Amino acid sequence: MEPVINIEENIGKTVGRRRVTDIPAYSEKMQKTVAELAKTFGIKTGRKGVYRFKTHEEADAWWNQNSIPRS
């Protein structure tokens, strides 16, 4: 049986890689976009902070109550 992947083959050009030069500005734009979408569609976003749970079930219950609804 022959291998599915040719290990000796050279990898060609990478297409579609995004180059972000100003990461803080990019992340600020992304946060504003997410906030606008959440406001427009009435989606609750997760609250900031560190949360500690005793069990996975408790964490899952909190997640289901406070996160973006899954379709």
DOBA-947651 format. One record per atom (N, C-alpha, C): residue in one letter; x, y, z negated. Coordinates in steps of 0.1 Angstrom, whole numbers, plus 2048, in hexadecimal, padded with zeros to 3 digits. Layout:
<pts>
AXYZ ...
</pts>
This chain:
<pts>
M8087F4800 M800800800 M80980C800 E806816809 E80E82280A E80982D800 P8128357FB P80D8407F2 P80484A7F9 V7FB84F7F1 V7F18597F6 V7F88667F8 I80186A7F0 I8088777F1 I8168747F5 N81B87C7FF N82987B803 N8318847FA I83987E7F1 I8418857E7 I84C88D7EE E8518887F9 E85C88F800 E85889B808 E84B89D80A E8478A8812 E8488B580B N84D8C0812 N84F8CD80C N8418D480C I83E8DB801 I8328E2800 I8338EF808 G8288F280F G8288FD818 G82490A811 K820914818 K81C921813 K81092080A T8119287FF T8059297F6 T7FD9357FB V7F09337FC V7E793D802 V7DD9417F7 G7DA94D7F5 G7D09527ED G7D49557DE R7E19567DC R7E59597CE R7E49687CB R7DD96B7C0 R7DB9797BD R7E797F7B6 R7EB98B7BA R7F69927B3 R7F199E7AC V7F199D79F V7EC9A7796 V7F99AF791 T7FA9BB794 T8059C3790 T8039CA782 D7F79CF780 D7F39D6774 D7E99CE76C I7EE9C5764 I7E59BB75D I7DC9C2753 P7E09CC74B P7D79D3742 P7CB9D974A A7CE9E0755 A7C39E675C A7BA9DC762 Y7BF9D1767 Y7B79C676D Y7AE9C0763 S7B49BD757 S7AB9B774C S7A19C1747 E7A49CE747 E7999D7743 E78E9D874D K7919D875A K7879D7765 K77E9CB763 M7859BF761 M77E9B3760 M7749B3754 Q7799B8748 Q7709B973D Q7649C273F K7669CD746 K75B9D6749 K7519CF753 T7569C775C T74D9C0765 T7459B675E V74B9AE755 V7449A474E V73A9AB745 A73D9B673E A7339BD736 A7289C273E E72A9C774A E71F9CC752 E7169C1757 L71C9B575B L7149AA75F L70C9A5753 A7129A4747 A70A99F73C A6FF9A8738 K7019B5739 K6F79BF737 K6EC9BE741 T6EF9BD74E T6E69BC758 T6DD9B0757 F6E39A5755 F6DB998754 F6D6994746 G6D999C73C G6D599A72F G6DB98D729 I6E898B72C I6EF980727 I6F798471A K6F697C710 K6FE97E704 K70C979706 T716981702 T72497C703 T7289786F5 G7339716F4 G73896D6E7 G73D9786DF R73C9786D2 R7409826CA R74F9816C7 K75698C6C5 K76498C6C3 K7679876B5 G7739816B3 G77797D6A5 G77B96F6A5 V78096B699 V78495D697 V77995668E Y77494B693 Y76A94468B Y76F936687 R76D93267B R771925676 R76591D672 F765910676 F75A907674 F75F8FB66D K7578F5665 K75B8E865E K7598DC667 T74F8DD670 T74D8D1679 T74B8D6687 H74C8CD690 H74A8D069F H73B8D36A1 E7338CC69A E7248CF69B E7218DD697 E7278E268D E7248F0688 E7298FA693 A7358F7699 A73B8FF6A3 A7328FF6B0 D72D8F36B3 D7248F26BF D7178FA6BD A7118F96B1 A7059006AE A70790F6AF W7139146AA W7169226AB W7189266BA W71F91E6C1 W7219206CF W7149226D7 N70B9186D5 N6FE9186DC N6F69246D8 Q6F79296CC Q6EF9356C8 Q6F59426CD N7039436CE N7099506D0 N7119516DD S70F9486E6 S7179496F3 S70E94A6FF I71494B70A I70D94C717 I705940719 P6F894271C P6F093671F P6F492E72B R6F4921729 R6F8918734 R6EC91473C S6ED914749 S6E1910752 S6E1901754 
</pts>
